[in-house]
Amino acid sequence: KKIVGIVANIRPVKGYEHFVSSAAIIIKQKPETHFLVGGNIHDNQYYFDQLQDQIRQADMEGAFTFLHDCQQIPEVLGLMDIAVLSSLSEGFSITLLEYMAAQKPVVVPDVGGNSEAVIQNHSGILVPPSDKKALSSAVIKLISQPEFAGCLAENARKRVVENFSRSVIFDDHKTLYRRLMRFNSHQPQT
């Protein structure tokens, strides 16, 4: 089975209902696919119950595994063949960087900073937010084309290491601070 997974707190802004809707489309073409969700419910029990109803109505109970209060993120990522986000809004997703660092092919919505991290069809696939057809098509493409998925995964890891690793971020901040200090020292004092 191919495992398509998402790691995110279970709350409405994460767009899980779109993930579930896309899963229903994926299963019709790739019935061997399994969906793994690692996410805390916190105070969103009503939302989680709605998702469970959506899964039941689509007759997909056996296709989903939920891991609540998940602390072993590296182990969960190790189980996934494809990593997905279905968020309606993001800032700059640390989860996305974790997916990429774990060398997973990613399918994520084009919101927030996701397009800064992912180069379309090079280090991942960007889809319009809340577009279940685009999300499912991208996942089906990755399942059907394992060489392409592997290439995306390799490029994703390389992109994280070269652009978003701790040492790169530290050096970028240091350069910015030096530039700001030079700029400030050239300003007339009042």
N, C-alpha and C positions, 0 to 999 in steps of 0.2 A: 504494500500500500504506500502511496505517496501521502506524506503528512504536510498539510498546509496549516500554518500556525500563526497565532497573533498573541502578543504579550502586551497587555495594557489593562489598566483598571477598568472594571465593567461599569461604565457610566455613559449617558447619552452622547456626550461630545465625541466619544470614540467610535460612534457609528456602527456598533455591532449588528444592528438590524440589517445593514447593507452587506456586511460580511455573511450573515446567515442567508440572505436572499441570493447572494452570489454563489454560496455553497450549494443551494438547490439547483442552480444552473450547471455548476461544475459536475455534480453527481450524475446528472443526466448523460453527460458525455464521458465522464471518467468515474464510473461507479466505485472503483477501488480506492478513491480518495477518502482520507480521514482528516478531520479538523480538530486541532488542538488549541485550546484557549487557556492561557495562563494569566489570570487577573483577579484582583481583589474586588469584592462586591462593596465593601464599606457600607454606606447608607443608601445603596441603590438596589435593595432587594426587589422592589416593585419592577424596576427596569429589567433586572435579571429574570424575574418571573415571566415578563412579557417575551423575552428572548426564548425562554424554555417553551412557552406556548407556540411561538413561531416555529421552532424546531419540531415540536410535536405535530403541528398542523401540516408541516411539509414531510412528515414521516421520516425524519432524519435522526431520531434519537441515537441510534447505533453509530452514526457517523461523527458524533461530537464527543470529545473528552474535555472536561473542565477541571483545571487545577487551581483551586482557590488558595489564597494566602501563600502564593508561590514565592519561595525564597531562592530556589536553585535555578536561577535564570540560565547560566551556562549549560546546565544539563537539559533544560527544556529546549533551548535553542539547538542543542545537539540532536534532538529528536526530529526537528523540522527539516523537510526538504525545501520548502518555500515559506518565506516569512512575509506576512501581510500586515498592513495597517489599513483601517477603514475610517480614520478620523475625519470629522467634519471641519475641525480646526486644530492647528498645532502652532507652537512657537518654533523651536528648533528641536526636533525629536531626538532625545537621547536613545530611545528604544530603537529608532532607525539606525543610529550609529552602532548600537550593539548588534543588531542583525547583520550589518555590513561587516563589522569586525569579526563576527563568527563565520564569515564567508558563506552567507546565505543569499540566494537570489531573492530580491525584494520586489514587491508590488505595493506601492503606496500612493495615497491621494496627493495631488498637486496642490497642497495647502502649506501655509507657513514656510518654514525653511527647508522643506523636503526637496525642493528643486535645487537648492544650494548643495545638498548632500548627494543627490542622485543625478547622474547624467543619463538622460533618456536613452534606453536601449544599449547602454554601455556599462553602467554600474547598477542598473535597476530599471524598473518600469514605473512611470508616473501615470496615474489615471485621474480623470475628473472626480472630485469628491461626490459621494453618494450615487455613483454610477455603477450599479450592480452588473450591468452587461460588460462594461469596460474592465471591471475588476475580474469577473469570471473569465473573460476572453484572455486576459493577460496570464492568469493562473493556468488555464488550459494550454496556452502556448508554451509555458515553461514545463509543464508536465509532458507535453508532446515532443518538445525539443530539448532533451537533456543536455546536449552539447552547448546550446545557447544559454541554458540555465547555468551551467558550469562556468561559462565565460563571464556571465554577469556576476556570479559569485566571486570569482577571482578578481575581477575589476573592482567590485565593491570593497573587498578587503584592502586592496592596494590603495584605493581612494581614501579610505579612512586613515590608514597608516600615513600616507603622504600629506593629507590635508587637515585631519582632525585629531591626531594623536596629542597626548599631553605635551610632549616636547615642542611640537609645531605650534600649538596654541600658546604655550609659554613664550616662545620666541616671537610670535606675532604680537603679543601683548607688550613684551619688552620693547620691540621696535616702535609700537604706537606710543608708549609712554615717553620714549626718547624724543620722538618727533614732536610730541606735545610740549615737552620741556624746552626744546629748541625754539618752537614757535612762541611760547610764552616768554622766553628770555629776550626775544626781539621786539616785544610789544613795549611801547612807551609807558613809563610808570606815571600814574596820575596821583 
